[in-house]
Each structure stands twice: as C-alpha cells, then as structure tokens.
Amino acid sequence: MINLVIMAKCLSSICAVNHVVKNNNFLYGIIAVPARRALEREKIDSLEKLSDYSEQEIMNLHGFGRNTMQKLKSHMKEHHVSFKS
C-alpha cells in the first residue's frame, strides 16, 4: 500500500511536468488543430514567421491539405501577408 502511494506521488509529478498546456491562439478558428500543432512544432507562431516559408514547405507538414491551405491563404491575404516565392 505504501509503495502505491509513493508511486502515485512520483507519477503525478511526472505528469505535471510533461503535461504543459500552451495557450497558443495563433490561427485558432482559422485552421484545424493538427495543422496548428504542425506549425507550433516548426516554431511558427505569427504570420510574419509563416511568410518566411513557401507554400510547398507548409503543404509538406502534417495536417495540411488543399482545404487548410485555402483557409490559410485567405487569412494571410486579409492581413496582407504571403508565402515566399
């Protein structure tokens, strides 16, 4: 019983360390979560950083397809930002 209590305390501290919730609202409501996570993995958290990439480079990321790219390009156009050539 004591071993279970000790183990539970160890696991809860590990879970607390590994389960960090980021409050990244970049493109929230514009594109789906898998695509947003892919951008997050690449450290792309602004339209300015996104403009440093080509459309093809972004399309190669997990979660990006024609529909997501269309939504993203529309949002970028509204904010006068485009992909690099």
LINUR-V97236 format. One record per backbone hydrogen bond with DSSP energy under -0.5 kcal/mol. CO is the residue of the C=O (numbers start at 1). NH is the residue of the N-H. If there is no record, write none. Layout:
[[CO	NH] [CO	NH]]
This chain:
[[1	5] [2	6] [3	7] [4	8] [5	9] [6	10] [7	11] [8	12] [9	13] [10	14] [11	15] [12	16] [13	17] [14	18] [15	19] [18	20] [19	21] [20	22] [22	24] [23	25] [25	28] [27	30] [27	31] [32	36] [33	37] [34	38] [35	39] [36	40] [37	41] [38	42] [39	44] [40	43] [43	45] [46	50] [47	51] [49	52] [50	53] [53	84] [54	58] [55	59] [56	60] [58	61] [61	64] [63	65] [65	69] [66	70] [67	71] [68	72] [69	73] [70	74] [71	75] [72	76] [73	77] [74	78] [75	79] [76	81] [77	80]]
